[in-house]
């Protein structure tokens, strides 16, 4: 006999209701807009496992009797509310990749179309990660459109003839994993903050080798929409929706020793509150995909907030986007070290208004001891932008053994040796390579053999090509415009400056994080010598320089390195020669972070309304609204104002404005 559903039992089972509290009290504290209890009891849960076809529904929200014999869902599954597939009035269907998403017109569930690049890149990285994982088990994956896919499948089927497809239940089928099919030895993915479920549905329809995908969210509106989208795309056999706190869900899976192979964290803002649970709930060698959109915090606008969230002090500098990548990697490794685990970055990307990192998590007490030597502080000069690094620890080898000790420092004096300005101290941050170049090359090769797989494939190939060209052992970078503006001279071309560094015997590369970036192993003294030589060719008016300015101190020193600006052939990187899409233009008008989703959808998804609301703040609220507020009187602040009143905008009184209220003479 089927057990009767009660809200209290469901909330207790999903570990989101504290003992001694009622369901009504919990919902009131959360501020959720749930249905009344009588309507909630009338609704049946529609299991996502059986959502491949139509899920009819009566007018009052209850399902027909023929749906009552379905097996109950697991404790992790939760599909609430309406399971109707057709699009309702006021809803639109959004197509991205191979997924079609029903999206409401109100801002009840978050969606940002600009992050299609993020989702495409994630599908590409996860596909190659699964290929590596399953190849160790003797299983090959078949990606539609990839060259020689049929040949790989046939080679694994000993009894199959050439060109024939494997039988669904034969031995050959067990050695190949196809898209849209359940692979018993495949990976288990958690999308902790799924919103509309778009990313999870794209995993199910574009990535092979999956055992299960759990799409979780803490919003009842999001889970209800997620259930409809899962049914609408026919992926209920792979995707299971879940209504729970993402942290509690990951902690529960860790306690039950049922970790996820891949965990995707793409929150609205900072992922800091989810990192501790994520590094514990991922399997050994599993993949963590983390997005940070709080770039104002990570780029130095609020260093104290960055420290409270990530355990590192961010500083303002031209290298802020790469520093943000190294801060999140430091935070992940620091949290993993608490549980004798450590991270290995596969790919770290700064794009648009966010950063995205892909790291593997392993367990090893001996390797964790070396984590201190992988972190570093940065000394950044506020005058000329010169930076130095200070490792937190030092690891020395003695044969097959290693000795760990504190590092020696500091690398810089109390003031900059070039411009005599003070230093800022930032970090600690990750000082090791940001990428696994062999893995990135595998992703690039897969994209090259499957053209047109993603909508943003050209940009993915351009960014990853730049990643493979970066100097992996050189943290942070300089920018040409910053070097030139420091000494007040015109800017050399990119090829001229790169050629000068190559002529001097140093290595140099670009960076995907900044268009004008220069990554080089040359010391700061060599960089300023090159700029001094450039200034001799294009002199500045030194009589206009202040005696205390950085430009005066830098140009007053004679260069010891004679730079040559003759263009070299190897100065132009391969990605630049091929004209790859490395830094795209704005994808659409008013693009960028969208407004946070709200219950009831009270805030528009477009920020134009918000701009209109806050514009003209300094204007008077008069009838015409065209007069600006009078600026404050400078002499009044100094105490020397001779105006008639303290509120007059200038020393001269306004004769007409003061006499408007007086009766006529």
Buried (B, 14 or more C-beta within 10 A) or exposed (E): EEEEEEBEEBBBEBBBBEEEEEBEEBBEEBEEEBBEEEEBBEBBBBBBBBBBEEBEBEEEBEBEEEBEEBEEBEBBBBBBBBBBBEBEEEBEEBEBBBBBBBBBEBBBBBBBEBBBBBBBBBBBBBBBBBBEBBEEEEBBBBBBEBEEBBEBBBBBBEEBEEEEBBEEEEEBBBBBBBBBBEBEEBBBBBBBBBBBBBBBBBBBBBBBBBBBBBBBBBBBBBBBBBBBBBBBBBBBBBBBBBBBBBBBBBBBBBEEEEBBBBBBBBBBBBBBEBBBBBBBBBBEBBBBBBBBBBBEBBBBBBBEBBBEBBBBBBBBBBBBBBBBBBBBBBBBBBBBBEBEBBBBBBBBBBBBBBBBBBBBBBEEEEBBBBBBBBBBBBBBBBBBBBBBBBBBBEBEEEEEEEEEEEBEEEBBEEEBBBBBBEBBEBBBBBBBBBBBBEBBBBBBEBBEBBEEBBBBBBBBBBBBBBBBBBBBEBBBBBBBEBBBEBBBBEBBEBBBBBBBBBBBEBEBBBBBBBEBBBBBBBEBBBBBBBBBBBBEEEEBEEEEBEEEBBBBBBBEEEBEBEBBBEEBEEBBBEBBEEEBBBEBEEBEEEBBBBBEBBBEBEBBBEBEEEEEEEEEEEEEEEEEEEEEEEEEBEEBEEEEBEBEEEEBBBBEEBEEEEEEEEEEE
